[in-house]
Amino acid sequence: MVRLVHTADWQIGKGYGNLAEEAACLLRKARMDAIDRMDAVARDFDAAYVVVAGDLWDSPTLPMDTVHECFHAIGRLELPVLVIPGNHDHGGADGIWHRPEVEASQQRYAPNLRLLAQAEPVVLPDLVVLPCPLLRRHSTTDATAWLHDFPWDTLPADRPRLVLAHGSVDNFGERVHHNVIALDGLPTAAVDYIALGDWHGFKQVAPKAWYCGTPEPDCFDKEGSGKRSQVLLVEVERGEMPHVTTQSTGEFHWHQLKTELSSAEDLHHLQQQVDGCVGNRVRRDLLNLDLGHSILDFDSHDRYVHWSQGLREQLLVVVGKGSCTAVPAGDHLDALLNRPQDPLVCSVATQLQQQCLEGPSREIASKALAELFGLVRREEQAGRA
């Protein structure tokens, strides 16, 4: 039995160009620091290898200070790190792995890293690795195709067999035309574990095949799985089913919430949801909050504005979608609907209130109702003056 730490998609040097530079710097640092966190995990697990199923780097043009720092961290692992090229760091002639200065840095700082850039068996004393590297960013050829008719009886019979591949085995809701992997072309009995990279979430896609996700999350969890920042701890033995467990390694937490507010109770429920996600952490969370077409009375809207301001001070990033509009309610609304001296205002207010409750123009109607209330109030104040 051999113990492995399965990881992928480090994408060291990721730009985060859609975020403020301060936040982007902290997130890039967290991705680098994740290597040391993986080191602690590997030691506790007594792993024999760390296997990286592609995309260790984010692009082929990274600056050398980033490369040096990464290799230095890998060198501190003090156990073999087996890596295949993925689509972001493909193994072609124009890829990052062929830059002479990158090769020199790896030899100096991370001699324990072994790049498996050829589709051929790598026979180790206790493991057989079957690498399926990508040699270009977008390949129309299945990287595992060389294994579909492989002479399996030529491999040692006493060592577990690890397939290491990067690509998509499913469209995951998107149309994919490149880097597609056909797992059904691999004989189940001939391999013992298939370590996959490319998809940034945790997922078992076949009895012996897993996507591990990323050691540090890099996007919001659209699927709601909650598992985007971990490595997999794998115990693999020839002819046996692998034993796989997850180990969280993320520092930052990315949350995605969608709701629509129409009352003080809705706002209170949302506050409880966010508190449950964030707790007392400070600047370690990112929130993507979609409010749809939320409509609150003036008092509730004031509380929402005050709460959201505090949230932006506590969290690293808050991405806001939708809108939250303040509209008159209670006595404020009655002041518009019950104006016998202004029948036109009453009529318009009644129509706008109905549109606020239903129909496709709720957001526009709510803003118009708020504007109407403000106009009437200003006229009344001017009359009293």
N, C-alpha and C positions, 0 to 999 in steps of 0.2 A: 504494500500500500504506500502510495506517495501523496504527500500533502502539497496542494498548490494554492496560491492566491491568484484568482482570476480577476483581471481588471482590464479596462480599455478606455479609449476616448478621453485621455487626460487633456488633450488639446492645449498643451502648455503654450502660453503666449496669446491666448484668445483675446480678441480686441475689445469686446463689449462696447462697440461703437455707438450703440443707442442709449448708453447710460452716461451720466456725468463722469468726468475723468477720475475724481476722487473715489467714487464707487467702483469704477472699472479697475483701478489700481488695487483696491482691497480684494476684489474678486480674483484678479490674476495672481495675487500673492497667496490667496487661499488654495488655488490649484497647485501651486508649487509646494506649499506647506503640506498638502495632502500626501506627498511622497513620504514625509517623515511619519505621518499618521499610519500609512500603510506599513512602514517599517515596524512600528510597535505591534500592529496586528499580526504581521508575519512572524514576529518573534514569539508572541503568545501562542500562536497556532502551531509553532514549530514547523513552518513550511519549508519545503526543499527548494521551491522555485516561486518566483513571481512571473506570471505570464501576462503580457500586454497584447490584447487582440486588436492592434492597430490604433492609429491616430494618437500616438504619444505627443506629436507636435500639432499645432493648429495650422501652420502654413510653411512653405519652403523658404520663406524670406525672413525668418526671425533673426533679430540681432544676436550677436554672439554672447553678450552678457547674459541673456536669457538662456541660451544653450549651455554656457558654462555652469550657471547656477543649477539648472536641471540635472545635468550629468553629475555634478558634485553631490546633489541629494541622492541620486541613484547609487552612486558609489558608496554612500553611507549604509545602504541596505545590507551589504556584506553577505549576499546570497545571489545566486544566478538570476538574472532578469532576462527573460526570453521575449523578444519583441518582433512582431511582423509589421510591415508598412500598411497603413490604411489609405483612405482616399485623401485625407488632408496631408498626410506625410508619405505619399506613395513612393515606391522603390524605383521609379524611372530615373533616367539620366539627369533630368532637370529637377529632381526631388531633393529634399533637404539632406537625406542620408548620403548623397554623393558629393556634397560640398566638402572640399578637403579640410577646411578649418573645423567643420563639424566632426569629421572622422578623427582628427587630431585631438579634439576636446574629449571625445568619447574614450579614446585610448588612454588619455591622461587621467581623467576624473572618474570614469565608470568602466573600468576593465571587466567588471562583472556583468555588463550588458552584452548580450549576444543578439545581433540583428539576423533574423531568419528571412532573407530576401529571395530565396530560391524555393521553388516548389519541388522539394525533394525531402525524403525522410532524414531526420536528425536523430541518431541513435545515441542516447546518453546511458550512463551506467544503470539507471533505475527507471528510465522513461524513454518512450519513442514519441517524438514530436513530428507532426505532419503539418507543416506550415503552408498556408494558402495566402501568400502576400498579394497585395494590389500593386501593379507596376505602372498604373496611371490613375489619375483622379477619377475618371469615369470609364469603366470597362464594360463592354457588352458581353464579355466572356466570363462564365462562372469560374471563380478562382479555385473552387474545389473540384473542377472537372477532372483534374489529373488523378483524383482518387477514385473516380467512378469505376474504372477498370484496373485498379491497382492490384499487383500480385501480392496479396496479403501474407501468403505463406513464406515470403522472403524476409519478413520481419521477425525479430526475436519473439518467441512465444511466451516468455515469462515476464514481460514488461508492459505496463499499461500504455495505451496509445491515446495520445492527445492530438486532436485536430484543432488548429488555431486559424481562425478565419475572420474576415471583416467584410460585411455587406448586409444585404437585406434578404431575409427568408420569407418576408411577407410585405405587403404594401403599407401596413399599419395605417390604413385610411388615405394613403397618398399613392398616386400613380408612379411607379418606379420602373425605369427602363435600363438602369445600369447597376453594376455591382450586386447582381442578384445571385443568391446561393440556393441551389437545389439540394436540400438535405435528403430528399428521398433517393438521391443517387448514391448515398453512402450506406453501405451495409451495416445494420445496427450491431451485429455481433462482432464485427471486425474492429470497431473503435470503442473506446471506453469513456471518453468525454469530448464534447465539442464546445470549445470556448469561443464565443462570438463577441464581436464588437461592431459598432456603427449606430445601433439604436441606443438612445441615452437613458433608457429605463430598464428596470429589472424584469426579465421575462423568460420563462421556460417555454421553448418552442418545439421541443421533441423530448422523448424520454431521457436522452443523454446530452441535450443541447440547451445552453442558456446564454442569454444576453445578461451582462453583469451590471449595466448602467455605468455611471461615471463616479469616480471617487469624490468629486465635488460637483454639486449641481450647477448647471449653466443656463437653465431656462425654467419657465413655469411648467408645472405638471398638468398638461392638458388632459391626460387620461385619468387623473385623480388617483393614481396607484399609490402615491406617497413614497415610492421607492426609486429615487433618482440619485442617491448619493451613498454608494456602498461598494464594497468589493465582495467577491464570493470566495468562501473558504471551501475548498474541494478536496475530498478524499477519494482517490481513484485507484482502482486495482484491476488487474487484467481479468477480463471475463465477468466482472461484477458491475452492478449498477453504481454509479458515483453517488457519494453523499455530499450534498451541497447545502450550505447555510450562508445567510447574508450577514455582513458586518458593516454597520454604518461608519462612514469616515468623513462625512460632510461637516463643514464649519458653518456655512450659511444655510438659511432655510428660505425656500421660495414657496409662497402661498398664492393660490388663485381662488378667489371667491366671486360669486355672481349672485346678485340679489336685486330686489326692487323695493324701495322704501315708500310706504304710504301712511305711516303712523309712528307715533312715539314708541310703540311696542316693537315695531320693525327695527327701528334704530337701536333700541336696547338689545334686541336679539343679535344684530350685527356686531355690536360692541362686544358681546359675550363670545361670539364666534372668533373674532380677532384676538381677544384676550386668550382664548383657548389655544390659538395657534402660536402666538408670540410670547405669552407669559411676561416675564420681567427681563427678557433679553433686550439689549440695547445695541442697535446698529449691527445686528446679525441676521436680519430678516428682510426679505423683499416681498412686497405684496402687490398683486395685480387685482384691483378691485373694480368690478364692472357693476355699476349701479343701475344700468338700464335707463328708464325714464322715471326716476324717483321724484316724488312730489311730497313735500312736507309742509306742515303749517309753520308759521313764522318762528314760534318758540322752539319747535323741534329742529328746524333748520339752523337756528342759532347754535343749538347744542351740537348738531352735526358738524358745523364749521369749526367750533372750538375743539371738538374731539379729533377731527381730521388733521387739524394743525398740530396737535400734540403727537398724533401718530407719525406725521412726517418728521418730527424731531426725534422720535424713538427709533424708527426703522431706517434701514440704509436706503431703501428705494420704495416709493409708493407710485405705482402706475395707475392712474385713474381713467376709467372708461365710463361712458354714459354721462348722465347729468343728474343733479339734485336741485330741484327748483323749489323756492319758497312761495307758497300761495296763501291767500287769506282763508281762514277757517273760523268756525265759531262766531264770535261777535264781529270779527273783521268781515267775514263773508256775509253775515246778516246785514251789515252796513251797506253792502252793495246790492243785495237781492231785495231789500225792503226800503226802497227810495221812491215813494209815490210822487215826489217832486221831480224826479229824474227818470221817467219811464224808459228812455233810451238806454241809460246806464243799467237799469234793472234787466232789460231784455238782453243786452250784450253779455252781462255778467251771468245770467241764467244759461245762455247758450254755451258760454265758455266753461262754466262749471260742469255742464253735461259732457262736454268734450274732454274735460280733464278726467272724468270717470271712465270713459270708454272711447274707443275709436283710435285710428292711427295717428291722430294729431295731438295726442295728450301733451307732449313736451311743448309744442308751440302754444297750445291753448293755456297751459299752466303759466307760461311766461307772460302771455297776453293778459291773463287774469291778474297776475301780480302787478303788471304795468298799469292796468286799469285802476286797481286799488290805490297805487301810489299817486296816480293822477288825481283821483277824487280827493285823497287826503291832502295833497298839496293845495288843491283849490279851496278846500275847507279851511286850511290853515291861513291861506292868503285872505279869505273873507273875514276871518276872525281878527286878522291884523289890521 
